Amino acid sequence: MPRILQVNAQLYSRLVVDEAQLRHCFTLLDGMEHYGAPTGELSLVFMSDTDLAQLHADFLDDPSPTDVITFPGDEEMDFAGEICVSVDRARDEAPKHGLSFSEELTLYLVHGWLHLAGLDDLDDASREEMRFAESLCVQLLHAEKAIPEFVLHS
């Protein structure tokens, strides 16, 4: 059964999200052999830097800005988890990394999905494993022309 995606871009109303492209992206990620996020509904929340920093402070006791926060779900409720990403951070960081806005924002979603799949980035070794996994995921999405297009209106 395909994953149900709950997409919330209301907190960032200037962002246009193609939900069909997002579904395709996560269908490909869910099909990867080496990594697997829990099944069930997946919530994606697109936020400002300010709002995500507030979540960071409230839930992780760290008020600094961040790019993505992942909350694990509840298997009994068929809920895989929630990935919250900063649209502002993706907009600002993409040029620094030589990526498009859509590629940077997709990288944040991939990072969150990998957290749900059990990876972390708390030390050097796990951070290296996370970067390798991100690279594999993004390569797959590029190969399948499945990087979702995100448009940010002014």
PEZI-V579818 format. One record per residue. RES is the residue in one small letter. SS is DSSP state (H for helix, E for strand, C for the rest). Layout:
<<RES SS> <RES SS>>
This chain:
<<m C> <p C> <r C> <i C> <l E> <q E> <v E> <n E> <a C> <q H> <l H> <y H> <s C> <r C> <l E> <v E> <v E> <d C> <e H> <a H> <q H> <l H> <r H> <h H> <c H> <f H> <t H> <l H> <l H> <d H> <g C> <m C> <e C> <h C> <y C> <g C> <a C> <p C> <t C> <g C> <e E> <l E> <s E> <l E> <v E> <f E> <m E> <s C> <d H> <t H> <d H> <l H> <a H> <q H> <l H> <h H> <a H> <d H> <f H> <l H> <d C> <d C> <p C> <s C> <p C> <t C> <d C> <v E> <i E> <t E> <f E> <p E> <g E> <d E> <e H> <e H> <m H> <d C> <f E> <a E> <g E> <e E> <i E> <c E> <v E> <s E> <v H> <d H> <r H> <a H> <r H> <d H> <e H> <a H> <p H> <k H> <h H> <g C> <l C> <s C> <f H> <s H> <e H> <e H> <l H> <t H> <l H> <y H> <l H> <v H> <h H> <g H> <w H> <l H> <h H> <l H> <a C> <g C> <l C> <d C> <d C> <l C> <d C> <d H> <a H> <s H> <r H> <e H> <e H> <m H> <r H> <f H> <a H> <e H> <s H> <l H> <c H> <v H> <q H> <l H> <l H> <h H> <a H> <e C> <k C> <a C> <i C> <p C> <e C> <f E> <v E> <l E> <h C> <s C>>
